[in-house]
């Protein structure tokens, strides 16, 4: 099997060795000269790696050499990590007043012994790299530069759903007619849409699903994805979630195979639905269409050349810009012809080329050798491989990592970015750029290149998915480094998703010594996951990610304390674990700790303040008070969340010490009576959510309101706080000029007016007011909110009447808002 990712790993290690941070570390440990040798040898090998990757198909020795070099790069990354860990340990030991006690806590910290040991390790790394470099002459390799990477400007992107689907009007009308067909049938009519991968079946189905005229025709619309591993129980859970918006896990397990009997059973379950119910299914398989269809299948044709070109030009150029680039349009015509009517191929390459007007870049895509390869039915589309080849190396590893998750997995930035961060994928030429910002930039770029799609906005984040064919591409480039679900590999697995519902613990891969990420799924809690975890940890010394969300073990294995490189630990929604071992606080590299939904945790570890790298902490605890010198000593925290802390009465009073905090979430803390005054001084805070806290009093003394407008709050969510009578000004944290999104909801008892300072929210773009029945009018001066793009009012009957278009008393105050939703009807003003 061809070896890949050697170049990307070499680039990653080179970037780290060349950073200012590691320059300081090498000086501190007296190994600068050895580090320089490493960098030089690494650069020399990296220069010929691309040639080796291209020649390896004709020389299997090269494949072995590339693998050895890539493994050496991973070892060097581990070595670099170890230097960073030692620097962190030194930082803890130098924390003044805690000297002797801390030294006992961090045993084995003799600086002379460490310096000697680290010096030997870097010397051996140089010897290993010199040995690999010595063999390059044997293969007659030449220097080659990275394929012409098409870079994008540093900009932000706004991804919104549009109705601009080209060339599918006739297909859409055919399906709408089927859905509206009044013919009564005993069975639910099922229409299969059949076509090759990437032709636009899902896009067409989405277009119909969101058709305005059908929203009132069907009382309920349900959208689910049926995976290759067809499981009725899981599918019914998805259907219930789509119908109700709530999770459902209380169903008996029923493992079946994908056949006609299974489809009949599923359809029987759905037959209790309303009259006029219809089912649309998209599939590549004519066999599947024959099994499930009750009406002739609809064969989705390739897009015509004219429609493909129209789609390509729309993505590659701004409106009208193509008229200024006749030369590029001619090249684009040739590219579109090679896409052979496959919409995904056209979309991907149009998205790729939209950021370059260099003719040579376009010609490289048109004239690529990849178009000449023989294309089998399930092969990766040449257009997708081309677009991948033009990614910068740092995006390639982020994209490929996503293959560890199953097809149709729903990502969001809050989930994915910490995983990228923990694996060291986030690189920036700007020393002070926050990793979370780098991650957001990467996601936006992958979205803009169509590697991610199906974006759906949420309040504090958004979700996205990978097209099935794009997922296939990701799997093909990672090869044996990822073991996801039923995709088994025999090599050195580095990222492993293991589902104990589908696989027995004995099926764990044998070689786990290189494992960096473990995602363990144990939904039913039947396996002895605790001993399994201990076994994996004992065999995997370089773990960066442990993801045990939803598992139900009672104790975290003690040997977790040896995972010095661990940066991500997710124990969320474990209903059995009561406490964490205090030795977990010995993990100075830990950046993410998720205990959300662990409702039986009695208290947080007493030495939690020693987790000096922690950036994200999600807490559920039975404590009534948080310990002093605990969470609020974690000055590196960027995200802090308290979920379902039923007994918690107060947060830490010295919260103002969290000077880097950007996001704070407080949810389902029903005994919380007040917020600390220090909250007003978190000038870096960007997102604040306070939800379902029934005893919370937000009417703190309005102290020191003369504070300057130095806040940075962008999103604020207040909901389910029954004692709230009016919105206090302090809650804005001095951010009247920065707030962009405000949600007020579930304030059923007391909120009757909006405060006068509302009119000063000059940056507000989205305002949502939900279930505030006593709210009787909008504030005078609302028309001054000129940045407001969307206003949503639901569950406010008095307000609804006053906001009726043209005739409502409050209509003049909001007539300038382009997107207005009130009650059960949506209104778009003429300004849109």
C-alpha positions in Angstrom: 0.0 0.0 0.0 1.3 3.5 -0.9 2.6 5.5 2.0 1.3 9.0 2.5 1.5 11.9 5.0 5.3 11.8 5.3 5.5 15.3 3.7 2.7 16.7 6.0 4.3 15.2 9.1 7.7 16.6 8.2 6.2 20.1 7.6 4.4 19.9 11.0 7.6 19.0 12.9 9.6 21.6 11.0 7.0 24.3 11.8 7.2 23.4 15.5 11.0 23.3 15.6 11.1 26.7 13.9 8.6 28.4 16.2 9.6 31.1 18.7 8.3 29.0 21.6 10.7 26.1 20.8 13.5 28.5 20.2 13.1 29.6 23.9 12.8 26.0 25.1 15.9 24.8 23.3 17.9 27.7 24.8 16.5 27.0 28.3 17.6 23.3 28.1 20.9 24.0 26.4 20.0 21.9 23.3 19.8 24.6 20.7 22.7 23.2 18.7 21.1 19.7 18.6 17.8 21.2 17.6 19.5 23.1 14.7 21.0 19.8 13.5 17.5 18.2 13.6 16.0 21.1 11.6 18.7 21.0 8.9 18.5 17.2 8.4 14.7 17.2 8.4 14.7 20.0 5.8 17.1 18.0 3.6 14.9 14.9 3.7 11.7 16.8 3.3 12.9 18.4 0.1 12.9 14.9 -1.7 9.9 13.4 0.0 7.4 14.5 -2.6 9.5 12.8 -5.3 9.7 9.6 -3.2 5.9 9.6 -2.7 5.4 9.8 -6.5 8.0 7.1 -7.3 7.0 4.6 -4.6 4.5 2.8 -6.9 7.5 1.6 -8.9 9.8 0.9 -5.9 8.5 -0.8 -2.8 11.7 0.0 -1.0 10.7 3.6 -1.2 7.4 2.8 0.5 9.3 1.3 3.4 11.7 4.3 3.5 8.8 6.7 3.6 7.1 4.8 6.3 10.3 4.9 8.4 10.7 8.6 7.8 7.1 9.3 8.7 7.4 7.2 11.9 10.6 9.1 12.7 8.6 12.4 12.4 6.0 11.1 14.8 8.8 10.2 17.3 10.3 13.7 16.9 6.9 15.2 17.6 6.7 13.1 20.8 10.2 14.4 21.7 9.2 18.0 21.1 6.1 17.4 23.3 8.3 16.0 26.1 10.4 19.2 26.1 7.1 21.2 26.3 5.9 19.0 29.2 9.1 19.6 31.1 8.7 23.3 30.6 5.2 23.1 32.0 6.4 21.1 35.0 9.0 23.7 35.7 6.3 26.4 35.5 4.3 24.7 38.2 7.3 24.1 40.4 8.1 27.8 40.2 4.7 28.9 41.6 6.2 30.5 44.7 4.5 29.6 47.9 3.7 26.0 47.1 7.2 24.7 46.7 7.9 21.6 48.8 4.3 20.2 48.6 4.3 20.6 44.8 7.7 19.0 44.4 6.3 15.9 46.2 3.3 16.0 44.0 5.4 16.1 40.8 8.0 13.4 41.8 11.0 12.8 39.6 11.6 16.4 38.8 15.4 16.6 39.3 16.5 19.2 36.8 20.0 17.7 36.2 18.6 14.2 35.6 16.0 15.6 33.2 18.5 17.6 31.3 20.8 14.6 30.9 17.9 12.4 29.8 16.5 14.9 27.3 20.0 15.5 25.9 20.4 11.8 25.2 17.0 11.6 23.5 17.6 14.4 21.1 21.0 12.9 20.3 19.4 9.6 19.4 16.8 11.5 17.3 19.6 13.1 15.3 21.2 9.7 14.8 17.9 8.2 13.6 17.3 11.0 11.1 20.9 10.9 9.8 20.5 7.2 9.1 17.3 7.9 7.1 19.0 10.8 5.2 21.9 8.6 4.3 19.7 6.4 2.2 18.3 9.2 0.0 21.2 8.9 -2.5 20.4 5.2 -3.1 17.0 6.2 -4.5 18.3 9.0 -6.8 15.6 11.4 -5.5 15.4 15.0 -6.6 14.0 18.0 -4.9 10.4 18.7 -5.6 8.2 21.5 -4.3 4.7 21.1 -2.9 2.0 21.0 -5.6 0.9 24.5 -6.3 -1.3 25.2 -3.3 -4.1 27.6 -3.9 -4.2 29.8 -0.8 -7.1 32.0 0.3 -7.0 35.4 1.8 -7.4 35.7 5.5 -11.1 36.5 5.6 -14.3 35.3 7.2 -17.0 33.5 5.3 -20.7 33.5 5.8 -22.3 30.2 4.9 -26.1 30.5 4.5 -28.6 28.2 2.9 -29.7 29.4 -0.5 -32.3 28.2 -3.0 -29.9 28.6 -5.9 -29.8 25.0 -7.1 -29.2 25.0 -10.9 -30.8 22.7 -13.4 -33.2 20.7 -11.1 -36.5 22.5 -11.6 -38.1 19.6 -13.6 -36.9 17.0 -11.1 -38.1 19.0 -8.2 -41.6 19.4 -9.8 -41.8 15.7 -10.4 -41.2 14.9 -6.8 -43.5 17.7 -5.5 -46.3 16.2 -7.7 -45.7 12.8 -6.2 -45.9 14.2 -2.7 -49.2 16.0 -3.5 -50.7 13.1 -5.3 -54.1 12.6 -3.6 -54.4 8.8 -4.5 -55.2 6.8 -1.4 -53.0 3.7 -0.9 -53.0 1.1 1.8 -49.2 1.3 2.1 -47.2 4.5 2.5 -46.1 5.4 -1.0 -42.2 5.4 -1.4 -40.4 7.1 -4.1 -36.7 6.2 -4.6 -34.4 8.8 -6.2 -31.5 6.9 -7.9 -28.3 8.2 -9.2 -24.5 8.0 -9.0 -22.6 9.5 -6.1 -22.2 13.2 -6.2 -24.8 13.8 -8.8 -27.1 15.8 -6.4 -29.6 13.4 -5.0 -29.4 14.8 -1.5 -29.4 18.3 -2.7 -32.6 17.7 -4.7 -34.2 16.0 -1.7 -33.3 19.0 0.5 -34.7 21.3 -2.0 -38.1 19.5 -1.9 -38.0 19.0 1.8 -37.6 22.8 2.3 -40.2 23.8 -0.3 -42.5 26.4 1.2 -45.7 25.1 -0.3 -45.1 21.7 1.3 -44.5 23.0 4.8 -48.2 23.6 5.4 -49.3 20.5 3.4 -47.6 18.1 5.7 -48.1 18.4 9.5 -44.8 16.8 10.2 -41.6 16.5 8.1 -38.8 14.1 9.1 -35.3 14.0 7.7 -32.9 11.1 8.6 -29.8 9.6 7.1 -29.8 5.8 6.7 -26.2 4.5 7.1 -24.8 1.5 5.4 -25.0 -0.4 8.7 -28.9 -0.5 8.7 -30.1 -0.7 12.3 -33.8 -0.2 13.0 -33.3 0.8 16.6 -30.8 3.6 15.7 -32.9 4.7 12.7 -36.1 5.0 14.8 -34.1 7.0 17.4 -33.1 9.4 14.5 -36.7 9.6 13.3 -37.9 10.5 16.8 -35.2 13.1 17.2 -36.0 14.6 13.9 -39.7 14.7 14.7 -39.5 16.0 18.3 -36.1 17.7 18.5 -35.3 15.5 21.5 -32.9 12.6 22.0 -34.5 9.1 22.6 -32.4 6.2 23.9 -35.0 4.0 25.6 -35.6 1.4 22.9 -34.8 -2.3 22.9 -31.8 -3.3 20.8 -32.7 -5.1 17.6 -29.8 -6.0 15.3 -30.9 -6.9 11.8 -29.5 -7.1 8.3 -30.2 -4.9 5.3 -32.8 -6.8 3.4 -36.5 -6.8 2.3 -37.7 -8.1 5.6 -36.0 -5.4 7.5 -37.5 -2.6 5.3 -41.0 -4.1 5.7 -40.6 -4.0 9.5 -39.5 -0.4 9.4 -42.4 0.6 7.1 -44.8 -1.2 9.4 -43.6 1.0 12.2 -44.2 4.1 10.1 -47.6 3.0 8.8 -49.3 4.5 11.9 -48.6 7.9 10.4 -51.2 10.4 9.2 -53.1 10.1 5.9 -51.2 11.5 2.9 -47.8 10.4 4.4 -45.1 10.0 1.8 -41.5 8.7 1.9 -38.6 9.8 -0.4 -35.4 7.8 -0.3 -32.2 8.6 -2.1 -29.8 5.8 -3.0 -27.0 4.9 -5.5 -28.3 1.3 -5.6 -31.0 0.1 -8.0 -31.3 -3.0 -5.9 -32.2 -1.0 -2.8 -34.6 1.1 -5.0 -36.4 -2.1 -6.1 -36.8 -3.4 -2.5 -38.2 -0.2 -1.0 -40.0 1.5 -3.9 -43.8 1.3 -4.3 -43.7 3.6 -7.3 -41.3 3.7 -10.3 -37.9 5.0 -9.2 -36.9 8.5 -10.3 -33.5 8.3 -12.2 -31.6 11.6 -11.6 -29.7 12.4 -14.7 -26.3 14.1 -14.9 -26.4 17.9 -15.0 -26.3 19.2 -18.5 -23.0 20.8 -19.7 -24.8 24.2 -19.8 -26.0 23.8 -16.2 -22.6 22.6 -15.0 -20.9 25.6 -16.5 -23.5 27.9 -15.0 -22.9 26.3 -11.6 -19.1 26.4 -12.0 -19.0 30.1 -13.0 -21.3 31.0 -10.1 -18.9 29.4 -7.6 -15.6 30.5 -9.2 -16.5 34.2 -9.7 -18.4 36.9 -8.0 -21.5 38.0 -9.9 -20.5 39.4 -13.3 -16.8 39.0 -12.6 -16.4 36.3 -15.3 -16.8 38.9 -18.0 -13.4 40.3 -17.0 -11.6 37.0 -17.4 -12.4 35.4 -20.8 -9.2 33.4 -20.6 -10.2 31.8 -17.3 -13.7 31.1 -18.6 -12.3 29.2 -21.6 -10.1 27.1 -19.2 -13.1 26.6 -17.0 -15.1 25.2 -19.9 -12.5 22.5 -20.3 -12.6 21.7 -16.6 -16.4 21.5 -16.6 -16.3 19.0 -19.5 -14.1 16.7 -17.5 -16.5 16.7 -14.6 -19.0 14.7 -16.8 -22.1 16.2 -15.3 -21.4 15.3 -11.7 -22.5 18.3 -9.6 -20.2 17.6 -6.6 -17.2 17.6 -8.9 -18.2 20.9 -10.5 -19.0 22.5 -7.1 -15.6 21.3 -5.6 -13.5 22.7 -8.4 -15.5 25.9 -8.7 -15.0 26.5 -4.9 -11.3 25.7 -5.3 -10.6 28.2 -8.1 -12.7 31.0 -6.7 -9.7 32.4 -4.8 -7.2 32.6 -7.6 -7.1 34.5 -10.9 -3.7 33.1 -11.9 -4.1 31.4 -15.3 -1.5 28.8 -14.5 -3.4 27.7 -11.4 -6.5 27.0 -13.6 -4.4 25.3 -16.2 -2.9 22.9 -13.6 -6.4 21.8 -12.7 -7.5 21.3 -16.3 -4.4 19.5 -17.4 -3.9 17.3 -14.3 -2.9 13.7 -14.9 -5.6 12.6 -12.5 -8.2 13.0 -15.2 -6.5 10.3 -17.3 -6.8 7.6 -14.6 -9.3 4.8 -15.3 -12.4 5.4 -13.2 -14.1 2.5 -11.6 -17.6 2.8 -10.1 -16.5 3.3 -6.5 -13.3 5.2 -7.1 -12.6 8.6 -5.7 -13.7 11.3 -8.1 -10.7 12.9 -9.8 -12.1 16.4 -9.0 -12.1 15.6 -5.3 -8.6 14.3 -5.4 -7.5 17.3 -7.3 -9.0 19.7 -4.8 -7.4 17.7 -1.9 -4.0 17.9 -3.6 -4.2 21.7 -3.7 -4.9 22.0 0.0 -2.1 23.3 2.2 -0.4 20.6 4.3 -1.9 21.8 7.6 -5.5 21.5 6.2 -4.8 18.0 4.8 -4.2 16.5 8.2 -7.2 18.3 9.7 -9.5 17.0 6.9 -8.1 13.5 7.0 -8.6 13.2 10.8 -12.3 13.6 10.2 -12.5 10.2 8.6 -12.3 8.6 12.1 -16.0 9.5 12.4 -18.7 7.6 10.6 -20.4 8.9 7.5 -23.2 11.5 8.0 -21.6 12.5 11.4 -22.7 16.0 12.4 -19.7 18.1 13.4 -19.6 21.5 15.0 -16.7 23.8 15.7 -17.0 23.5 19.5 -16.5 19.7 19.2 -14.0 19.4 16.3 -11.5 22.3 17.0 -10.5 21.0 20.5 -9.8 17.6 18.9 -7.6 19.2 16.2 -5.9 21.3 18.9 -5.2 18.2 21.1 -3.5 16.4 18.1 -1.3 19.4 17.4 -2.9 20.1 14.0 -3.4 23.9 14.5 -0.5 25.9 13.0 -0.2 29.6 12.6 2.5 32.0 11.4 1.2 34.4 14.0 2.7 33.6 17.4 -0.2 35.1 19.4 -3.1 33.8 17.4 -5.5 31.8 19.6 -5.8 28.0 18.6 -9.6 28.4 18.7 -9.4 31.2 16.1 -7.0 29.1 14.0 -9.4 26.2 14.1 -12.3 28.4 13.1 -10.3 29.7 10.2 -9.5 26.1 9.1 -13.2 25.1 9.2 -14.2 28.1 7.2 -11.6 27.3 4.5 -12.7 23.6 4.3 -16.3 24.8 4.0 -15.4 27.2 1.3 -13.7 24.4 -0.6 -16.8 22.2 -0.2 -15.0 19.5 1.9 -17.7 20.3 4.5 -21.3 21.0 3.6 -25.0 21.1 4.9 -24.3 24.0 7.2 -27.1 24.6 9.8 -26.9 27.6 12.1 -27.4 27.2 15.9 -27.4 29.9 18.5 -23.8 29.5 19.8 -22.4 27.5 16.9 -23.3 25.8 13.6 -23.2 22.2 12.4 -21.8 20.7 9.2 -21.2 17.3 7.5 -19.0 15.6 5.0 -20.5 14.3 1.7 -20.2 10.5 1.6 -17.7 10.7 -1.3 -15.7 13.3 0.5 -15.6 10.9 3.5 -14.3 8.2 1.1 -11.6 10.5 0.0 -10.5 11.2 3.6 -10.4 7.5 4.3 -8.3 6.9 1.3 -5.6 9.4 2.2 -5.2 8.3 5.9 -5.1 4.6 4.9 -3.9 2.5 7.9 -3.6 5.3 10.4 -7.3 5.5 11.2 -9.5 2.6 12.4 -13.1 3.9 12.3 -16.1 1.7 13.1 -15.8 -1.3 10.9 -12.8 -0.1 8.8 -10.1 -2.4 10.1 -6.4 -1.8 9.5 -3.2 -3.7 10.1 -0.8 -0.9 10.5 0.1 1.5 13.3 -3.3 2.9 14.2 -3.1 6.5 15.4 -6.8 7.4 15.7 -9.3 4.8 16.8 -13.1 4.8 17.1 -14.3 1.6 18.8 -18.0 0.9 19.2 -18.7 -1.8 21.8 -22.2 -2.3 20.4 -20.7 -3.5 17.2 -17.3 -4.8 18.2 -16.1 -7.0 21.0 -13.2 -5.8 23.2 -11.1 -8.7 21.9 -11.2 -7.1 18.4 -9.0 -4.2 19.5 -6.1 -3.8 17.1 -2.9 -5.4 18.3 -0.5 -2.6 17.7 -1.6 0.4 19.8 1.8 1.8 20.7 1.3 4.7 18.3 -2.3 5.5 19.3 -3.0 9.2 19.7 -6.8 9.4 19.8 -9.3 6.9 21.3 -13.0 7.3 20.9 -14.8 4.6 22.9 -18.5 4.1 22.4 -20.4 2.0 25.0 -24.0 3.2 24.7 -25.6 0.4 26.6 -22.9 0.1 29.3 -22.7 -3.7 29.1 -19.0 -4.0 28.5 -16.3 -3.9 31.1 -15.1 -0.6 29.7 -13.0 0.2 32.7 -10.6 -2.7 32.3 -10.6 -2.2 28.5 -9.6 1.5 29.0 -6.8 0.5 31.4 -5.6 -2.1 28.9 -5.5 0.5 26.1 -3.7 3.1 28.3 -1.0 0.5 29.3 -0.3 -0.1 25.6 -0.5 3.5 24.4 2.0 5.9 25.9 1.4 8.7 23.5 -2.3 9.3 23.8 -3.4 12.9 23.2 -7.2 12.3 23.1 -9.4 10.1 25.3 -13.1 10.4 24.4 -15.4 8.3 26.7 -18.6 10.3 26.4 -21.6 8.2 27.3 -19.6 5.4 28.9 -20.7 4.3 32.3 -17.7 3.0 34.2 -17.4 3.9 37.9 -13.7 4.6 38.1 -11.1 6.2 35.8 -8.1 3.8 35.7 -5.2 5.0 37.8 -2.7 4.5 35.1 -4.1 7.6 33.3 -1.6 9.6 35.3 1.2 8.3 33.1 -0.3 9.9 29.9 1.9 13.0 30.0 0.9 14.0 26.5 -2.9 13.8 27.1 -4.5 17.0 26.1 -8.2 16.0 25.8 -10.3 14.0 28.3 -14.0 13.7 27.7 -16.1 11.8 30.3 -19.4 13.6 29.5 -22.7 11.9 30.4 -21.2 9.2 32.6 -23.9 8.6 35.2 -21.8 6.3 37.4 -18.5 8.0 38.0 -18.4 9.7 41.4 -14.9 11.3 41.6 -11.7 11.7 39.6 -8.4 10.6 41.0 -6.4 13.6 42.2 -3.4 12.3 40.2 -5.2 13.6 37.1 -4.0 17.0 38.1 -0.5 15.8 37.2 -1.4 16.1 33.6 0.1 19.5 32.8 -0.6 19.1 29.0 -4.4 18.7 29.5 -6.2 21.4 27.6 -9.8 20.1 27.5 -11.7 18.4 30.4 -15.3 17.6 29.9 -17.4 16.4 32.9 -20.7 17.7 31.6 -23.6 15.5 32.5 -21.6 13.4 35.1 -24.4 13.9 37.6 -22.9 11.7 40.4 -19.5 13.5 40.6 -19.3 14.5 44.3 -16.5 17.1 44.0 -13.8 18.2 41.6 -10.2 17.2 42.3 -8.6 19.3 45.0 -5.5 20.1 43.0 -7.3 21.2 39.8 -5.4 24.4 39.9 -2.3 22.6 38.7 -3.9 21.9 35.3 -2.1 25.0 34.0 -2.7 24.3 30.3 -6.5 23.9 30.7 -8.4 25.9 28.1 -11.9 24.3 28.2 -13.6 22.9 31.3 -17.2 21.6 31.3 -18.4 20.9 34.9 -21.2 18.9 36.5 -20.8 18.4 40.3 -22.9 17.8 43.4 -21.0 20.4 45.4 -22.9 23.4 46.9 -19.8 25.6 46.8 -16.6 25.4 44.7 -13.4 25.0 46.6 -11.1 28.1 47.0 -7.9 28.1 44.9 -9.6 25.9 42.4 -11.2 26.7 39.0 -10.6 30.4 39.3 -6.8 29.8 39.5 -6.9 28.4 35.9 -5.8 31.6 34.1 -5.5 29.8 30.8 -9.3 28.9 30.6 -11.0 30.1 27.5 -14.3 28.2 27.8 -16.0 27.4 31.2 -19.4 25.7 31.5 -21.5 24.5 34.4 -24.2 22.0 33.5 -26.8 20.3 35.8 -25.0 21.4 39.0 -28.2 20.9 41.0 -26.7 21.8 44.4 -24.4 24.6 43.4 -25.4 27.9 45.1 -22.5 30.1 44.1 -19.7 30.2 41.6 -16.2 31.2 42.7 -16.1 34.8 43.8 -12.7 35.5 42.2 -13.9 34.7 38.7 -12.3 38.0 37.5 -9.0 36.1 37.7 -10.0 34.2 34.5 -8.6 37.0 32.4 -8.6 35.0 29.2 -12.1 33.6 29.4 -14.1 33.9 26.2 -17.1 31.7 26.7 -19.2 31.1 29.9 -22.2 28.8 30.0 -24.5 28.2 33.0 -27.3 25.8 32.5 -29.7 23.7 34.7 -28.2 25.0 37.9 -31.4 25.3 39.9 -30.0 26.2 43.3 -27.7 28.9 42.0 -28.8 32.1 43.7 -26.5 34.7 42.4 -23.6 35.4 40.1 -20.2 36.8 41.4 -19.7 40.5 41.0 -16.4 39.8 39.3 -18.3 38.6 36.3 -18.6 42.3 35.3 -14.9 42.5 34.8 -14.3 39.7 32.3 -13.5 42.0 29.4 -12.5 39.1 27.1 -15.9 37.4 27.4 -17.6 36.9 24.0 -20.3 34.4 24.6 -22.5 34.2 27.7 -25.5 31.8 28.2 -27.6 31.6 31.4 -30.3 29.0 30.9 -32.9 27.3 33.2 -31.7 28.5 36.6 -34.9 28.8 38.6 -33.5 30.4 41.8 -31.0 32.7 40.1 -31.4 36.4 40.9 -29.8 38.6 38.2 -30.8 41.9 39.7 -27.5 42.3 41.5 -26.8 45.7 42.9 -26.1 48.0 39.9 -22.7 48.9 41.1 -20.0 50.8 39.3 -22.0 51.2 36.1 -19.8 54.0 35.1 -17.4 51.4 33.8 -16.0 52.1 30.3 -17.3 50.4 27.2 -14.4 47.9 27.1 -16.4 44.7 26.9 -16.3 42.2 23.9 -19.6 40.3 24.4 -21.0 39.2 21.0 -23.7 36.6 21.9 -25.9 36.6 25.0 -28.6 34.0 25.9 -30.9 34.4 28.9 -33.7 31.9 29.3 -35.6 30.1 32.0 -34.7 32.5 34.8 -38.2 32.9 36.5 -37.0 35.6 39.0 -36.0 37.9 36.3 -38.2 41.0 36.0 -36.1 43.1 33.8 -32.8 42.7 32.0 -30.0 44.3 34.1 -27.6 46.5 32.3 -24.6 44.9 34.0 -25.3 41.7 32.1 -23.9 43.3 29.0 -20.5 43.6 30.6 -19.9 47.0 28.9 -20.6 45.5 25.4 -23.5 47.6 24.1 -21.4 48.3 21.0 -20.2 44.8 20.4 -23.3 42.6 21.0 -24.4 40.9 17.8 -26.9 38.2 18.8 -29.3 38.3 21.8 -31.7 35.5 22.8 -34.4 36.2 25.5 -36.6 33.2 26.2 -38.8 31.2 28.6 -39.4 34.3 30.9 -43.0 33.5 31.4 -43.8 35.2 34.7 -42.3 38.6 35.1 -40.7 40.2 32.1 -43.1 42.8 30.8 -40.9 45.5 29.2 -37.5 45.8 27.5 -35.0 48.2 29.1 -34.3 51.6 27.6 -30.7 50.8 26.9 -31.9 48.3 24.2 -31.8 51.1 21.6 -28.0 51.5 22.2 -27.2 48.0 20.9 -25.9 49.4 17.6 -24.2 46.2 16.5 -27.1 43.9 17.2 -27.8 41.7 14.1 -30.1 39.0 15.5 -32.7 39.3 18.2 -34.8 36.4 19.3 -37.7 36.8 21.9 -39.4 33.5 22.7 -42.1 32.6 25.3 -42.4 35.9 27.1 -46.2 36.2 27.2 -46.2 39.3 29.5 -44.1 41.3 27.1 -46.6 43.7 25.6 -44.6 46.1 23.4 -41.3 46.8 21.8 -39.2 49.7 22.9 -39.4 53.1 21.4 -36.1 53.6 19.5 -36.0 50.1 18.0 -35.7 51.7 14.6 -32.3 52.9 15.6 -31.0 49.3 15.6 -29.9 49.7 11.9 -27.7 46.6 12.0 -30.6 44.3 12.9 -31.0 41.6 10.2 -33.3 39.1 11.8 -36.0 39.5 14.4 -37.9 36.4 15.7 -40.8 36.7 18.1 -42.6 33.5 19.3 -44.9 32.7 22.2 -45.6 36.4 22.9 -49.3 36.8 22.0 -49.5 40.5 23.0 -46.4 41.4 21.1 -47.4 39.4 18.1 -50.5 41.5 17.6 -48.5 44.7 17.8 -46.0 43.5 15.3 -48.4 42.6 12.4 -47.0 43.8 9.2 -48.2 47.3 8.1 -51.1 47.4 10.6 -49.5 46.6 14.0 -48.8 49.5 16.4 -45.1 48.4 16.7 -44.6 47.7 13.0 -42.9 51.1 12.2 -40.3 50.3 14.8 -39.2 47.1 13.0 -40.2 47.7 9.3 -36.5 48.1 8.5 -35.6 44.5 9.6 -35.1 42.3 6.4 -35.9 39.0 8.1 -38.8 39.1 10.5 -40.6 36.0 12.1 -43.6 36.5 14.3 -45.9 33.8 15.8 -46.6 31.1 13.2 -45.9 33.1 10.1 -42.7 34.3 8.5 -42.4 37.7 6.9 -39.8 39.1 4.7 -39.8 42.9 4.2 -39.4 44.6 0.8 -35.9 45.7 1.9 -34.5 42.2 1.6 
